[in-house]
Amino acid sequence: MDTKARNYHETRVSSFPESALTASIAIDSVNEDQVFRAEQQTGQGTLFMISKGREERGHLLVSSTLGQEGDQTFQSDYAVVYRQDNHDKVFRAACLSIYSDH
């Protein structure tokens, strides 16, 4: 990574608690609005994973057991919602980090 790119990523600081991988993640963008991160339809209803506010999107700076260098990361306080017949049941999930090679 060149110096200009490294300085850009170093200026972004996560608002979430530090973890063992904090130094291995560069934050690329921050969305302050609610984001539907995942949706899965089932035979009886639909599951959604929705950020409950700030979501940080970044990438792994180095390969690890969680992914390859460059894989996308997402971090937020998420809620899992099960929707069946226009009725929602909310399961709160604490701060989660998601890793994706897409």
Long-range contacts (C-beta under 8 A, 24 or more apart in sequence): 1-61, 14-56, 14-75, 15-54, 15-56, 16-56, 16-75, 16-76, 16-95, 17-95, 19-97, 21-60, 21-64, 21-66, 21-97, 23-61, 24-60, 24-61, 24-62, 24-64, 25-58, 25-59, 25-60, 25-61, 25-73, 25-75, 25-97, 26-58, 26-59, 26-61, 27-56, 27-57, 27-58, 28-57, 28-58, 28-59, 29-56, 29-57, 29-58, 30-54, 30-55, 30-56, 30-57, 31-55, 31-57, 35-76, 37-74, 37-76, 37-78, 37-98, 44-84, 45-82, 45-83, 45-84, 45-85, 46-82, 46-83, 46-84, 47-80, 47-81, 47-82, 47-83, 48-80, 48-81, 48-83, 49-78, 49-79, 49-80, 49-81, 49-93, 50-78, 50-79, 50-80, 50-81, 51-76, 51-77, 51-78, 52-76, 52-77, 52-78, 52-79, 53-77, 60-99, 66-99, 67-99, 67-100, 67-101, 68-101, 71-99, 71-100, 71-101, 72-99, 72-100, 72-101, 72-102, 73-97, 73-98, 73-99, 73-100, 74-98, 74-100
